[in-house]
Amino acid sequence: MTRPKPVGPEDYELVRELHAEGLSRNEIARRIGRSGRTVSRIAAELELSFERGELVKAATEARKVDARAKRAALANALLDDAERMRQQLWQPADYVDHGGKEYVRVDWTTPEPTFADKLKITQSLGIMVDRAVKLDEYDADPGIDAAKSMLGALAKGLGAAYDQLNQPDADGG
């Protein structure tokens, strides 16, 4: 078993330089051939930090905004699909059947889909609309209605307290 070479001034200088370039702890460790723990210890002694709090917050917020936009686009697409599917309820429907001993193909058209097919279309419509609504609800801010309710109650209470304080006393005072 070989012993690791002692940490020297060149390690400290490399950590300082690579940290200044914005490299992560693990990337620095890989480049200088040291463990992440050793790099963390050197960085702590040099009073360097690998915390990227604001950068991570900004990246997380950007991902949330992108996801919110995708959900909104998907909800709209589902509603568009539902509308196109709904129109099929009242359009002529083409059917194909293969039957008989020779599996002869038979094609026919009806003025509207059969009741069973209308039921399936309607069920699909319900699912699409339900999913679109759930996507919208996912991004709704539940705190807004609660805040409005609380502020309304507070205003009402303050108004009642004001009225009570400004009523003349029963003895005329």
C-alpha positions as CSV (number, residue, x, y, z in Angstrom):
1,M,0.0,0.0,0.0
2,T,1.5,3.3,-1.1
3,R,1.2,6.4,1.1
4,P,-0.1,9.6,-0.4
5,K,2.5,12.3,-0.9
6,P,2.3,15.1,1.7
7,V,0.3,18.2,0.8
8,G,2.7,20.9,-0.2
9,P,2.7,24.6,-1.1
10,E,2.1,23.7,-4.7
11,D,-1.2,22.0,-3.8
12,Y,-2.3,25.2,-2.0
13,E,-1.4,27.3,-5.0
14,L,-3.2,25.0,-7.4
15,V,-6.3,24.9,-5.3
16,R,-6.3,28.7,-5.1
17,E,-5.8,29.1,-8.9
18,L,-8.4,26.5,-9.9
19,H,-10.9,27.8,-7.4
20,A,-10.5,31.3,-8.9
21,E,-11.4,29.8,-12.3
22,G,-14.7,28.7,-10.7
23,L,-14.0,25.0,-10.8
24,S,-15.9,22.7,-8.4
25,R,-14.2,20.9,-5.5
26,N,-14.4,17.6,-7.2
27,E,-13.0,18.9,-10.5
28,I,-10.1,20.5,-8.6
29,A,-9.5,17.2,-6.8
30,R,-9.5,15.3,-10.1
31,R,-7.1,17.8,-11.7
32,I,-4.5,17.8,-8.9
33,G,-4.8,14.2,-8.0
34,R,-6.1,14.7,-4.5
35,S,-9.2,13.6,-2.7
36,G,-12.2,15.9,-2.4
37,R,-11.7,15.9,1.4
38,T,-8.1,17.2,1.0
39,V,-9.2,19.9,-1.4
40,S,-11.9,20.9,1.1
41,R,-9.4,21.1,3.9
42,I,-7.0,23.2,1.8
43,A,-9.8,25.5,0.7
44,A,-10.9,26.0,4.3
45,E,-7.4,26.9,5.3
46,L,-7.2,29.4,2.4
47,E,-10.7,30.7,3.5
48,L,-12.2,29.7,0.1
49,S,-15.7,28.4,-0.2
50,F,-17.3,26.2,-2.7
51,E,-20.8,27.5,-1.9
52,R,-22.5,28.7,-5.0
53,G,-25.7,29.6,-3.2
54,E,-26.9,32.5,-5.4
55,L,-25.9,30.7,-8.6
56,V,-27.7,27.5,-7.5
57,K,-30.8,29.6,-6.5
58,A,-30.8,31.4,-9.9
59,A,-30.5,28.1,-11.8
60,T,-33.2,26.5,-9.7
61,E,-35.5,29.4,-10.3
62,A,-34.8,29.3,-14.1
63,R,-35.7,25.6,-14.2
64,K,-38.9,26.3,-12.3
65,V,-39.9,29.1,-14.8
66,D,-39.1,26.8,-17.7
67,A,-41.1,23.9,-16.2
68,R,-44.0,26.3,-15.5
69,A,-44.0,27.5,-19.1
70,K,-43.9,23.9,-20.4
71,R,-46.9,22.9,-18.2
72,A,-48.8,25.9,-19.5
73,A,-48.0,25.0,-23.1
74,L,-49.0,21.4,-22.4
75,A,-52.3,22.4,-20.8
76,N,-53.1,24.5,-23.8
77,A,-52.2,21.7,-26.2
78,L,-54.4,19.3,-24.3
79,L,-57.3,21.7,-24.5
80,D,-56.7,22.1,-28.3
81,D,-56.6,18.3,-28.7
82,A,-59.8,17.9,-26.6
83,E,-61.5,20.4,-28.9
84,R,-60.5,18.6,-32.0
85,M,-61.6,15.3,-30.5
86,R,-64.9,16.8,-29.4
87,Q,-65.6,17.7,-33.0
88,Q,-65.3,14.0,-33.9
89,L,-68.5,13.3,-31.9
90,W,-70.6,14.9,-34.7
91,Q,-68.5,14.0,-37.8
92,P,-68.9,11.0,-40.1
93,A,-67.0,8.0,-38.8
94,D,-65.1,5.4,-41.0
95,Y,-65.1,1.8,-39.8
96,V,-63.2,-1.2,-41.1
97,D,-63.9,-4.8,-40.3
98,H,-62.2,-8.0,-41.2
99,G,-64.5,-11.0,-41.1
100,G,-65.4,-14.3,-42.5
101,K,-63.4,-17.3,-43.2
102,E,-61.3,-15.4,-45.8
103,Y,-60.9,-12.3,-43.6
104,V,-62.5,-10.1,-46.2
105,R,-62.1,-6.4,-45.5
106,V,-65.3,-4.4,-45.2
107,D,-65.3,-0.6,-45.1
108,W,-68.3,1.6,-44.2
109,T,-69.0,5.1,-43.0
110,T,-71.7,6.2,-40.5
111,P,-73.1,9.7,-40.1
112,E,-71.7,9.9,-36.6
113,P,-69.6,7.5,-34.4
114,T,-71.5,4.7,-32.7
115,F,-72.7,5.3,-29.1
116,A,-69.8,3.2,-27.8
117,D,-67.3,5.2,-29.7
118,K,-68.9,8.5,-28.6
119,L,-68.6,7.2,-25.0
120,K,-64.8,6.5,-25.6
121,I,-64.3,9.9,-27.2
122,T,-66.1,11.6,-24.3
123,Q,-64.1,9.7,-21.7
124,S,-60.9,10.8,-23.5
125,L,-62.1,14.4,-23.6
126,G,-62.7,14.3,-19.8
127,I,-59.3,13.0,-19.1
128,M,-57.6,15.6,-21.3
129,V,-59.6,18.5,-19.8
130,D,-59.0,17.1,-16.3
131,R,-55.2,16.9,-16.9
132,A,-55.2,20.5,-18.4
133,V,-57.0,21.8,-15.3
134,K,-54.6,20.0,-12.9
135,L,-51.6,21.4,-14.8
136,D,-53.1,24.9,-14.3
137,E,-53.9,24.2,-10.6
138,Y,-50.3,23.0,-10.1
139,D,-49.0,26.5,-10.8
140,A,-51.7,28.4,-9.1
141,D,-50.7,30.3,-5.9
142,P,-52.8,28.9,-3.1
143,G,-51.7,31.7,-0.8
144,I,-53.3,34.5,-2.8
145,D,-56.9,33.6,-1.9
146,A,-56.0,32.9,1.7
147,A,-54.2,36.3,1.9
148,K,-57.2,38.1,0.4
149,S,-59.5,36.5,2.8
150,M,-57.2,37.3,5.8
151,L,-56.8,41.0,4.6
152,G,-60.6,41.3,4.1
153,A,-61.2,40.0,7.6
154,L,-58.6,42.3,9.1
155,A,-60.1,45.3,7.3
156,K,-63.6,44.4,8.6
157,G,-62.3,44.0,12.1
158,L,-60.4,47.3,12.0
159,G,-63.5,49.0,10.7
160,A,-65.6,47.5,13.5
161,A,-63.0,48.6,16.1
162,Y,-62.9,52.1,14.7
163,D,-66.7,52.4,14.7
164,Q,-66.8,51.2,18.3
165,L,-64.2,53.7,19.4
166,N,-66.0,56.6,17.7
167,Q,-69.5,55.9,19.0
168,P,-70.7,58.4,21.6
169,D,-71.1,57.0,25.1
170,A,-74.6,56.2,26.4
171,D,-74.3,59.1,28.9
172,G,-73.6,61.6,26.1
173,G,-69.8,61.6,26.4
